[in-house]
Each structure stands twice: as structure tokens, then as C-alpha cells.
């Protein structure tokens, strides 16, 4: 009852897409696997513990591949 509501798959995918776009704008090109850690860190910060870290990492990896 005291835990925050979990994010849905669609919400996590939206966060990943937003952060990949933000990273692309910051870099001036599409981020690669080298920037994967930075994108994961940004998504985790926005998710605030409401999503599983391994699920976030998998979605970021899929988005960057």
C-alpha cells in the first residue's frame, strides 16, 4: 500500500524513447551502445524506482541496437 505505483510497459517505453531522443539531441547524432549507461541512468532517475532496472536496461539496449 505504501509503495509507488509501478510503471506500465508503455510508460517505460515512452521514458526510454524520450531519453534516447534527449541523448541524440545532446550528442548531435544517434546514441550508440557506448552511451547506454547514460541513457539507463537518466531513465532510472525519471522512473524513480517505479520500474525494474533490468527491464529498463533491456528496453534501452533494444532501442539503441
Secondary structure, 3 states (H helix, E strand, C coil): CCCCCCCCHHHHHHHHHHHHHHHHHHHCCCCCHHHHHHHHHHHHHHHCCCCCHHHHHHHHHHHHC
